[in-house]
């Protein structure tokens, strides 16, 4: 079983250029995207958070259920849904302004798991009190034998020294760390983390694991936008780990050829996501 922890929110995405363009709501949040992507890939996955009872929260819950994501540890609250107002750059990438005060996911009470994969990341790790609770769940999950995977998915508004130190503490429980090339400088030395996967934008993906280093190129596609691309990579990686039946020892024993197969799958999945608008991640049948 794969358990994804963190926020589910609504992205408000401009439908045209300009600062006052109409905003179109889109379901999102890094952990939400990862959980839904895993469900679409056919992985056994559960989501731990707290969803609002408002219209946005209801839509988020239904979308996860439609993808086959388990929500038995995802209660509903009266607080509003977190909002992220997106600004799209010329290259299709997005920057965000977050509205997080008093929102439902801030009050999540995550529970550790005893096996499988526990996936953490994004905004939920930058905001207290939830961030401390997620760190405790990660530590306990590791102690119980689960494999912790982390995608910091850093947002400029939260890239403080305090957050950097928090994440460095989180690395002590992490087996698989996924970073973008831009995040490596902020986080600092990660040589003690057993597996580090680095996304290289349109160039591909690199992994540093016990076998050594490997890199695969990304397919060439027409990019609509890059929303959800990194989340797709994270989901595709964990899907592959779980589908191969890997425990921690098996994961660390993967050789270069196996890693190239895994990374190739992840790049193809991300290529589908960026070829269409929003974090519209692929279903397994779309990947051949």
C-alpha positions in Angstrom: 0.0 0.0 0.0 1.1 3.6 -0.8 0.0 6.4 1.6 0.3 10.0 0.4 0.2 12.7 3.0 -0.4 16.4 2.6 -2.7 19.1 1.2 -5.4 19.1 -1.4 -6.2 22.6 -2.7 -7.7 24.5 -5.7 -5.5 26.2 -8.2 -7.0 29.4 -9.7 -5.4 29.4 -13.2 -5.6 32.4 -15.6 -7.6 31.6 -18.7 -5.8 34.4 -20.7 -2.8 36.6 -20.5 -2.8 39.7 -18.2 -3.1 40.3 -14.4 -6.9 40.6 -14.4 -7.6 37.6 -16.6 -10.5 35.4 -15.5 -9.4 32.6 -13.2 -10.5 29.0 -13.8 -10.5 26.7 -10.7 -8.5 23.5 -11.1 -8.1 20.7 -8.5 -4.5 20.5 -7.2 -1.9 20.5 -4.5 1.2 18.4 -4.8 0.1 15.5 -2.6 -3.4 15.5 -4.1 -1.8 15.3 -7.6 0.5 12.5 -6.5 -2.3 10.5 -4.9 -4.7 10.9 -7.8 -1.9 10.1 -10.3 -1.1 6.9 -8.4 -4.8 5.9 -8.5 -5.0 6.5 -12.2 -1.9 4.3 -12.6 -3.7 1.5 -10.8 -1.6 1.6 -7.6 -3.2 0.8 -4.2 -3.1 4.2 -2.6 -4.6 6.1 0.3 -4.6 9.8 1.0 -4.2 11.3 4.5 -5.2 15.0 4.9 -8.2 17.0 6.0 -10.7 18.2 3.3 -13.1 21.0 3.5 -16.9 20.5 3.4 -17.2 23.4 1.0 -17.8 23.0 -2.8 -14.1 22.8 -3.6 -13.4 20.2 -0.9 -16.3 18.1 -2.1 -14.9 18.2 -5.6 -11.4 17.3 -4.4 -12.8 14.3 -2.4 -14.9 13.1 -5.4 -12.0 13.3 -7.8 -9.8 11.2 -5.4 -12.6 8.6 -5.0 -13.1 8.5 -8.8 -9.4 7.6 -9.1 -9.7 4.8 -6.6 -7.9 6.6 -3.8 -8.7 5.4 -0.2 -9.9 8.2 2.1 -10.7 6.4 5.3 -8.1 8.6 7.1 -9.1 11.9 5.4 -11.8 13.6 7.6 -13.9 16.5 6.6 -13.9 19.9 8.3 -15.9 23.1 8.2 -12.8 25.2 7.4 -12.4 26.5 3.8 -10.2 24.9 1.1 -6.7 26.3 0.6 -6.4 28.3 -2.6 -3.4 28.8 -4.9 -3.6 31.6 -7.5 -1.3 30.7 -10.4 0.6 33.0 -12.7 1.7 31.3 -15.9 5.1 32.3 -17.4 5.9 32.3 -21.1 7.5 28.9 -20.9 4.4 27.3 -19.4 5.7 27.1 -15.9 3.7 28.5 -13.0 4.3 30.5 -9.9 1.7 30.6 -7.1 0.3 32.9 -4.4 -1.2 30.8 -1.6 -4.2 31.6 0.7 -3.8 29.3 3.6 -5.0 30.9 6.8 -7.6 28.9 8.7 -7.9 26.3 5.9 -8.9 22.6 6.4 -5.6 20.9 5.6 -3.7 23.0 8.2 -5.6 20.9 10.9 -4.7 17.5 9.5 -3.8 14.8 12.1 -1.8 12.2 10.1 -1.2 8.7 11.3 1.9 6.7 10.6 1.8 3.5 8.5 3.5 0.2 9.3 4.6 -0.9 5.8 4.6 0.1 2.2 5.4 3.6 1.0 4.8 6.8 2.8 4.9 9.9 0.5 5.3 13.4 1.8 5.8 16.9 0.4 4.9 20.4 -0.7 3.0 23.0 1.2 2.0 20.8 4.0 5.6 20.6 5.2 6.0 24.4 5.2 3.1 25.4 7.5 2.7 24.7 11.2 1.2 23.0 13.1 0.6 20.4 10.3 4.3 20.3 9.3 5.4 19.0 12.7 2.6 16.4 12.7 3.7 15.1 9.3 7.3 15.0 10.4 6.3 12.8 13.4 4.2 10.6 11.1 7.2 10.1 8.8 9.6 9.3 11.7 7.1 6.8 13.1 6.5 5.2 9.7 10.2 4.8 9.2 10.5 3.2 12.6 7.6 0.8 11.7 9.4 -0.3 8.5 7.7 1.9 5.8 9.7 3.5 3.1 9.5 7.3 3.3 9.6 9.3 0.0 9.9 13.1 0.0 9.3 15.7 -2.6 9.9 19.2 -1.0 8.3 20.9 -4.0 9.6 24.2 -2.7 7.6 27.4 -3.2 9.5 30.7 -3.1 7.2 32.2 -0.5 8.2 29.5 2.0 12.0 29.1 1.2 13.2 30.4 4.6 16.1 29.2 6.6 13.7 27.7 9.1 12.1 25.6 6.4 15.4 24.5 5.1 16.5 23.3 8.5 13.1 21.5 8.9 13.6 19.7 5.6 17.1 18.7 6.5 15.8 17.1 9.6 13.1 15.3 7.5 15.9 13.8 5.4 17.0 11.7 8.3 13.8 9.6 7.8 13.9 9.7 4.0 14.8 6.8 1.7 13.8 8.4 -1.7 14.2 12.2 -2.2 12.9 13.8 -5.4 14.2 17.3 -6.2 14.2 19.7 -9.1 17.6 21.0 -10.2 16.7 24.4 -8.7 16.0 22.9 -5.2 19.4 21.2 -4.8 21.2 24.4 -3.9 18.6 25.4 -1.3 18.5 22.1 0.5 22.3 21.6 0.6 24.2 18.3 0.9 21.9 15.2 0.4 24.7 12.6 0.0 23.4 10.8 3.1 20.0 10.1 1.5 20.1 6.6 -0.1 18.2 7.6 -3.3 18.0 11.1 -4.9 16.1 11.6 -8.1 16.5 15.0 -9.8 14.2 16.3 -12.4 16.0 18.3 -15.2 13.0 20.0 -16.8 12.7 19.2 -20.5 16.1 17.5 -20.4 15.0 14.4 -18.4 15.6 12.9 -15.0 18.8 11.8 -13.1 19.1 9.3 -10.2 21.9 8.9 -7.7 21.4 5.5 -5.9 23.7 2.8 -4.4 24.6 1.5 -7.9 25.8 4.9 -9.1 24.3 7.6 -11.3 22.0 7.3 -14.4 20.2 9.8 -16.5 17.5 9.5 -19.1 16.2 12.0 -21.6 12.6 13.3 -21.7 10.4 12.7 -24.8 9.9 15.7 -27.0 6.4 17.0 -26.7 4.4 20.2 -27.3 4.2 21.7 -23.8 0.8 23.1 -22.7 2.0 23.9 -19.2 4.1 22.2 -16.6 1.6 22.1 -13.7 1.8 18.7 -12.0 4.9 17.5 -14.0 7.0 16.9 -10.9 4.0 15.3 -9.1 3.6 13.0 -12.0 7.3 11.9 -11.7 6.9 11.2 -8.0 3.8 9.2 -8.6 5.3 7.3 -11.5 8.4 6.4 -9.4 6.5 5.1 -6.4 4.1 3.2 -8.7 7.1 1.4 -10.3 8.6 0.6 -6.9 5.3 -0.8 -5.6 4.5 -2.7 -8.9 7.9 -4.4 -8.7 7.2 -5.5 -5.1 10.3 -3.7 -3.7 11.0 -3.5 0.0 13.7 -1.1 1.2 16.5 -3.6 0.6 15.1 -4.4 -2.9 14.9 -0.7 -3.7 18.4 -0.1 -2.7 19.6 -3.1 -4.7 18.3 -1.8 -8.0 20.9 -1.7 -10.8 21.4 0.8 -13.6 19.2 -1.0 -16.2 16.3 -1.3 -13.8 16.6 2.4 -12.8 16.7 3.4 -16.5 13.4 1.5 -17.0 11.8 3.2 -14.0 13.0 6.7 -15.1 11.9 6.1 -18.7 8.4 5.3 -17.4 8.5 8.5 -15.2 9.5 10.7 -18.1 6.8 9.3 -20.4 4.2 9.9 -17.7 5.3 13.5 -17.2 5.4 14.1 -20.9 1.6 13.2 -21.1 0.9 15.6 -18.2 2.7 18.6 -19.7 1.1 18.0 -23.1 -2.3 19.0 -21.6 -3.4 21.8 -19.4 -3.5 21.5 -15.6 -2.3 18.6 -13.6 -4.1 16.1 -15.8 -2.0 13.1 -15.1 -2.1 9.9 -17.3 -3.9 6.7 -16.9 -1.8 3.5 -17.1 -3.3 2.5 -20.5 -2.0 5.8 -22.0 1.6 4.7 -21.3 1.6 1.5 -23.2 
